[in-house]
């Protein structure tokens, strides 16, 4: 099992970001009791500018193709982690979010690769 870097975001009541905490996670989503309620994929300018197969639209298309294995997958404007690669946000049913970079890290966290 691979260890991945995951960022936890604390939001303000108006939706702004209060803080981002990055921690190492060695648990896949399938091994935890917390499930994903929604998957957001950044389709902002820098995420779309990534190489073919690694940009926001390509990631969204790949995740949408997983069908019933995943909750709804939606495109979203900038998630605020620009320049690190295409960003994916997993909204968890416990009210927290996990910010991931790229398709491989996302598939690993979701237990799909």
C-alpha positions, 0 to 999 in steps of 0.5 A: 500500500502506497503512502500519499500526501493528503491536505485537509482544508478548514473552511470559513462559514462563507466558503473561504479557506482558513487553513490547509494541513498536509499529512501523510496518509497510508490508508485507502478510502476503502479501508476506512469507515469514512466514505466519499460523498462527492468528487470535485475535479479542478477545471481551472486554468492551471489544472487544464494546462497539465499534459494530456491525460493529467489535466482536470478534464481528462481526470474527470472523464476517467473518474466519471467512467468508473460509474457506480464505483464512485459518488458523483464526479463534478468539475469545479473552478480553481481549488486554490492549490495551483501549480502542483498538478491537477487537483481533486477534492474528495468530500467525505461524509464526515464533513472533511475534505481531502485534496489530492494531486493527479489521477494516480494519487486519486485512484490510489486513495479511492482504492481503484488501482 
